């Protein structure tokens, strides 16, 4: 029932907004929704019960498991209107896992209720695909922590009420010392250095921390134990990426098939051309395989199992699958496929970015190979 409800929400509320989104992209504007547009959608979400879907019931959430959530995110992936049901899941799950009772009251509750927004700062100019190379440091000074360093590729910072900042405590290497801190918006020493325009009209930001002082109560979890909850957060996002890629692939395939059944070239429908037929066949095969991968990983996550391997597989397979299917759809449309009048170019740019963030494909392949080789006795 909720799957059907979300599908109707996408069709009736989000799809009609695509024309305005595409116009903004042509003008080079940021693709986030305007406050008044977001307010209308949020009101509709609350009326329909599409709010805090995976938040705890104690905070007014529906506490949905991962299996229905991936189906919901697949539906959201069908549209280029930039919208997700609040709050954004990855940071929610990180807070749920390690926040203290006081932090749950101050940060998790308003976040789950949708009255607060958050960001997370992990990557650094010289530590992107390998976050264990981070050099941003935090030192204890009385009843405060002092953070110094730089972060980059951080999303949503200007709109975030608080940012989860990953920093190293002590002089350890690799995972040692990595710790999570909550930094409130407007904290002295926390500055946005620059805005970085990205593909698909998105923006990320470079941040500087110069003697940024936060209270000791804002340490999130235990000192030196931040890597595991950060990994949990990344796994949540990677499942979302797999589902979003399925949604984009569905949309692209439907557009390609509809056009192929109408377009005549050299006296025959494109749908009768073997090249087009094979693209369609390959797309359906790969989407079926990807959906099984995502659903199985979601099932294992709900069972409390470690899904790092599955999350890496999904991140690689889903993004490359969607890139190929969208590219074939653009080729089927010919010149129209590479205009900015159709949503295909935004989906193509979005999947291209996905092959880099949350871990580049090459890093995931390296990790997968290492795990497999280690398992061979």
C-alpha positions as CSV (number, residue, x, y, z in Angstrom):
1,X,0.0,0.0,0.0
2,X,2.8,2.5,0.9
3,X,4.6,1.6,-2.3
4,X,1.5,2.4,-4.4
5,X,1.0,5.6,-2.4
6,X,4.6,6.7,-3.0
7,X,4.3,5.9,-6.8
8,X,1.2,8.1,-7.0
9,X,3.0,10.9,-5.0
10,X,5.8,10.8,-7.6
11,X,3.4,10.8,-10.5
12,X,1.1,13.5,-9.2
13,X,3.3,15.8,-7.1
14,X,6.9,15.5,-8.3
15,X,6.7,14.8,-12.0
16,X,4.7,18.0,-12.7
17,X,7.6,20.0,-11.2
18,X,10.2,18.7,-13.6
19,X,9.6,21.4,-16.2
20,X,10.6,24.1,-13.7
21,X,13.6,22.0,-12.5
22,X,14.8,21.6,-16.1
23,X,14.5,25.4,-16.7
24,X,16.6,26.1,-13.7
25,X,19.3,23.7,-14.9
26,X,19.4,25.5,-18.2
27,X,19.9,28.8,-16.4
28,X,22.7,27.2,-14.4
29,X,20.9,27.5,-11.1
30,X,21.1,25.3,-8.1
31,X,18.5,22.5,-8.4
32,X,17.2,22.4,-4.9
33,X,13.5,23.2,-4.5
34,X,12.4,26.7,-3.6
35,X,11.2,27.0,0.1
36,X,7.6,27.6,-1.0
37,X,7.7,24.5,-3.3
38,X,9.2,22.4,-0.5
39,X,6.6,23.6,2.0
40,X,3.8,22.5,-0.3
41,X,5.4,19.0,-0.7
42,X,6.1,18.7,3.1
43,X,2.5,19.5,3.9
44,X,1.3,16.9,1.4
45,X,3.7,14.3,2.9
46,X,2.4,14.9,6.4
47,X,-1.2,14.6,5.2
48,X,-0.3,11.2,3.5
49,X,1.8,9.9,6.3
50,X,5.0,10.0,4.2
51,X,7.1,11.5,6.9
52,X,10.0,10.1,9.0
53,X,9.5,6.7,7.3
54,X,12.5,5.0,9.0
55,X,12.6,7.1,12.2
56,X,11.8,5.5,15.5
57,X,8.2,5.4,16.6
58,X,9.1,7.3,19.8
59,X,9.9,10.3,17.5
60,X,6.7,10.0,15.5
61,X,8.3,7.9,12.7
62,X,7.0,4.8,10.9
63,X,10.1,2.7,11.7
64,X,10.0,1.0,8.3
65,X,12.6,-1.7,7.7
66,X,15.0,-1.5,4.8
67,X,13.1,-3.7,2.4
68,X,10.1,-1.4,1.8
69,X,12.4,1.7,2.0
70,X,14.4,0.5,-1.1
71,X,11.2,0.1,-3.0
72,X,10.2,3.6,-2.0
73,X,13.5,5.1,-3.1
74,X,13.2,3.3,-6.4
75,X,10.0,5.2,-7.0
76,X,11.7,8.5,-6.1
77,X,14.5,7.7,-8.5
78,X,12.1,8.0,-11.4
79,X,11.9,11.8,-11.3
80,X,14.6,14.5,-11.6
81,X,12.7,16.7,-9.1
82,X,15.2,16.8,-6.2
83,X,13.1,15.5,-3.3
84,X,13.4,12.9,-0.6
85,X,11.0,12.2,2.2
86,X,12.5,13.9,5.3
87,X,14.7,13.3,7.1
88,X,17.6,12.2,5.0
89,X,18.2,8.5,6.1
90,X,21.9,8.1,6.4
91,X,22.6,10.7,9.1
92,X,19.4,9.7,10.8
93,X,20.7,6.1,11.2
94,X,24.1,7.3,12.4
95,X,22.4,9.4,15.1
96,X,20.1,6.6,16.0
97,X,23.1,4.2,16.5
98,X,25.3,6.3,18.8
99,X,23.6,9.5,20.0
100,X,23.4,10.0,23.7
101,X,20.0,10.6,25.4
102,X,20.7,14.3,25.4
103,X,21.8,14.3,21.8
104,X,18.7,12.4,20.8
105,X,16.6,15.0,22.4
106,X,18.5,18.0,21.0
107,X,19.4,16.7,17.5
108,X,17.7,13.5,16.6
109,X,14.2,14.5,17.7
110,X,14.0,17.7,15.6
111,X,15.7,16.0,12.7
112,X,13.2,13.1,12.7
113,X,10.4,15.7,13.0
114,X,11.7,17.6,10.0
115,X,12.3,20.8,11.8
116,X,16.1,20.5,11.6
117,X,18.4,19.6,8.7
118,X,21.9,18.1,8.8
119,X,25.1,17.6,6.8
120,X,28.1,15.4,7.2
121,X,31.7,16.3,6.5
122,X,34.0,13.3,5.7
123,X,36.2,14.0,2.6
124,X,39.2,16.2,2.6
125,X,41.3,17.7,-0.2
126,X,43.8,14.9,0.1
127,X,41.5,12.2,1.6
128,X,38.5,11.5,-0.6
129,X,38.1,7.9,-1.6
130,X,40.2,6.9,1.4
131,X,38.7,8.6,4.4
132,X,41.3,7.0,6.7
133,X,43.8,9.5,5.3
134,X,42.0,12.4,6.9
135,X,44.2,14.9,8.8
136,X,41.5,17.2,10.3
137,X,42.2,16.9,14.0
138,X,40.3,17.4,17.3
139,X,42.0,18.1,20.6
140,X,40.5,18.1,24.1
141,X,40.8,21.4,25.9
142,X,39.1,21.3,29.3
143,X,35.4,20.8,28.8
144,X,35.7,21.5,25.1
145,X,37.0,20.0,21.8
146,X,38.9,22.1,19.4
147,X,38.7,21.2,15.7
148,X,41.2,22.3,13.0
149,X,41.3,21.2,9.4
150,X,39.5,21.3,6.1
151,X,36.7,19.4,4.5
152,X,35.4,19.3,0.9
153,X,32.6,17.9,-1.2
154,X,30.1,18.5,1.6
155,X,26.4,18.8,0.6
156,X,23.6,20.9,2.1
157,X,25.9,22.9,4.5
158,X,24.2,26.3,4.0
159,X,20.8,24.8,5.0
160,X,22.0,22.5,7.7
161,X,21.3,23.3,11.4
162,X,24.2,21.0,12.4
163,X,27.0,19.1,10.7
164,X,28.5,15.8,11.7
165,X,32.3,16.3,11.3
166,X,34.7,13.4,11.2
167,X,38.1,14.3,12.7
168,X,41.1,12.4,14.1
169,X,42.0,12.4,17.8
170,X,45.6,11.6,18.6
171,X,48.3,10.6,16.2
172,X,47.0,7.1,15.1
173,X,46.9,5.9,11.5
174,X,44.2,4.4,9.3
175,X,41.0,3.9,11.4
176,X,42.7,4.9,14.7
177,X,41.4,8.0,16.3
178,X,38.6,8.8,13.8
179,X,35.8,10.4,15.8
180,X,32.5,12.0,15.0
181,X,31.5,15.5,16.4
182,X,28.4,17.5,16.1
183,X,29.0,21.1,15.1
184,X,26.1,23.6,15.2
185,X,25.5,26.1,12.5
186,X,27.1,29.4,13.3
187,X,29.8,28.0,15.6
188,X,32.9,30.3,15.6
189,X,35.7,28.9,13.6
190,X,33.4,26.9,11.3
191,X,33.3,28.6,7.9
192,X,32.2,27.8,4.4
193,X,35.3,28.5,2.2
194,X,33.6,28.2,-1.2
195,X,30.7,26.7,-3.1
196,X,31.6,24.1,-5.8
197,X,29.2,23.7,-8.8
198,X,28.7,20.0,-9.7
199,X,27.1,18.1,-12.5
200,X,23.3,18.0,-12.6
201,X,23.0,21.4,-11.1
202,X,24.1,20.4,-7.6
203,X,26.4,22.2,-5.2
204,X,29.0,21.0,-2.7
205,X,31.1,23.0,-0.3
206,X,34.6,23.3,1.0
207,X,34.8,24.0,4.8
208,X,37.5,25.3,7.1
209,X,37.7,24.7,10.8
210,X,40.1,27.1,12.6
211,X,40.1,26.6,16.4
212,X,36.5,25.6,16.2
213,X,35.4,25.0,19.8
214,X,32.5,22.7,20.6
215,X,31.3,21.4,24.0
216,X,32.5,18.0,25.1
217,X,28.8,16.9,25.0
218,X,28.9,17.2,21.2
219,X,31.2,14.3,20.7
220,X,29.1,11.7,18.8
221,X,29.8,8.2,20.1
222,X,33.2,7.2,21.6
223,X,36.6,8.8,21.0
224,X,38.3,6.8,18.2
225,X,35.2,4.8,17.4
226,X,33.8,6.9,14.6
227,X,34.7,4.8,11.6
228,X,32.0,2.0,12.2
229,X,29.0,4.4,12.5
230,X,30.4,6.3,9.6
231,X,30.5,3.1,7.6
232,X,26.9,2.3,8.7
233,X,25.9,5.7,7.3
234,X,27.7,5.0,4.0
235,X,26.0,1.6,3.7
236,X,22.6,3.2,4.1
237,X,23.4,5.7,1.3
238,X,24.7,3.0,-1.0
239,X,21.4,1.1,-0.7
240,X,19.6,4.3,-1.6
241,X,21.9,4.8,-4.6
242,X,21.1,1.3,-5.8
243,X,17.4,2.0,-5.5
244,X,17.6,5.4,-7.1
245,X,19.6,3.9,-10.0
246,X,16.8,1.4,-10.6
247,X,14.2,4.2,-10.7
248,X,16.2,6.2,-13.2
249,X,16.8,3.1,-15.3
250,X,13.1,2.4,-15.3
251,X,12.3,5.9,-16.4
252,X,14.9,5.8,-19.2
253,X,13.8,2.4,-20.4
254,X,10.2,3.4,-20.5
255,X,11.0,6.6,-22.5
256,X,13.3,4.6,-24.8
257,X,10.7,1.9,-25.5
258,X,7.8,4.4,-26.0
259,X,9.9,6.4,-28.5
260,X,11.1,3.3,-30.3
261,X,7.5,2.2,-30.9
262,X,6.7,5.5,-32.6
263,X,9.8,6.6,-34.4
264,X,10.2,5.4,-38.0
265,X,13.7,5.4,-39.8
266,X,14.4,4.1,-43.2
267,X,10.9,2.7,-43.4
268,X,10.9,0.7,-40.1
269,X,10.1,1.4,-36.5
270,X,13.1,1.7,-34.2
271,X,11.4,-1.0,-32.1
272,X,12.0,-3.5,-34.9
273,X,15.8,-2.8,-35.0
274,X,17.9,-5.5,-33.4
275,X,20.2,-2.9,-31.8
276,X,17.3,-1.3,-30.0
277,X,15.8,-4.6,-29.0
278,X,19.1,-5.8,-27.5
279,X,19.4,-2.6,-25.5
280,X,15.9,-3.1,-24.2
281,X,16.6,-6.8,-23.4
282,X,19.9,-6.1,-21.7
283,X,18.3,-3.3,-19.6
284,X,15.5,-5.6,-18.3
285,X,18.0,-8.3,-17.5
286,X,20.4,-6.0,-15.6
287,X,17.6,-4.2,-13.8
288,X,16.2,-7.5,-12.6
289,X,19.6,-8.6,-11.3
290,X,20.2,-5.2,-9.6
291,X,16.8,-5.2,-7.9
292,X,17.5,-8.7,-6.5
293,X,20.9,-7.4,-5.2
294,X,19.3,-4.4,-3.5
295,X,16.4,-6.4,-2.0
296,X,18.8,-9.1,-0.7
297,X,21.1,-6.5,0.9
298,X,18.1,-4.7,2.5
299,X,16.9,-8.1,3.9
300,X,20.3,-8.7,5.4
301,X,20.4,-5.2,6.8
302,X,17.0,-5.8,8.5
303,X,18.4,-9.0,10.0
304,X,21.3,-7.1,11.5
305,X,24.0,-8.7,9.2
306,X,27.1,-7.0,7.8
307,X,26.3,-5.7,4.3
308,X,29.6,-3.9,3.5
309,X,30.3,-6.4,0.6
310,X,26.8,-6.2,-0.8
311,X,26.8,-2.4,-0.5
312,X,30.0,-2.1,-2.5
313,X,28.7,-4.5,-5.2
314,X,25.5,-2.5,-5.5
315,X,27.4,0.8,-5.6
316,X,29.4,-0.4,-8.6
317,X,26.8,-2.4,-10.4
318,X,23.8,0.0,-10.1
319,X,25.6,3.1,-11.1
320,X,27.3,1.5,-14.1
321,X,24.0,-0.1,-15.1
322,X,22.1,3.1,-14.9
323,X,24.7,5.0,-16.9
324,X,24.5,2.5,-19.7
325,X,20.7,2.3,-19.9
326,X,20.3,6.1,-19.8
327,X,23.0,6.5,-22.4
328,X,21.2,4.0,-24.7
329,X,18.0,5.9,-24.2
330,X,19.7,9.1,-25.2
331,X,21.1,7.4,-28.3
332,X,17.6,6.1,-29.2
333,X,16.2,9.6,-29.1
334,X,19.0,10.9,-31.4
335,X,19.5,14.7,-31.3
336,X,16.5,15.1,-29.0
337,X,18.2,12.8,-26.5
338,X,21.1,15.2,-26.0
339,X,19.0,18.3,-25.5
340,X,18.1,19.8,-22.2
341,X,14.4,19.5,-22.9
342,X,14.3,15.9,-21.7
343,X,15.2,14.7,-18.2
344,X,17.7,12.2,-19.6
345,X,20.7,14.6,-19.5
346,X,20.1,15.2,-15.8
347,X,19.9,11.5,-15.0
348,X,23.0,10.9,-17.0
349,X,24.9,13.6,-15.0
350,X,23.5,12.3,-11.8
351,X,24.7,8.7,-12.4
352,X,28.1,10.1,-13.4
353,X,28.4,11.8,-10.1
354,X,27.3,8.7,-8.3
355,X,30.2,6.7,-9.7
356,X,32.5,9.0,-7.7
357,X,30.8,10.0,-4.4
358,X,30.2,7.5,-1.5
359,X,33.3,5.8,-2.8
360,X,34.6,5.6,-6.4
361,X,33.9,2.4,-8.4
362,X,37.6,1.6,-8.4
363,X,37.9,1.8,-4.6
364,X,34.9,-0.5,-4.2
365,X,36.4,-3.0,-6.7
366,X,39.7,-2.9,-4.8
367,X,37.9,-3.5,-1.5
368,X,35.8,-6.4,-3.0
369,X,38.8,-8.1,-4.4
370,X,40.7,-7.8,-1.1
371,X,37.9,-9.2,0.9
372,X,37.5,-12.2,-1.5
373,X,41.2,-12.9,-1.6
374,X,41.4,-12.7,2.2
375,X,38.6,-15.3,2.4
376,X,40.6,-17.8,0.3
377,X,42.6,-20.1,2.6
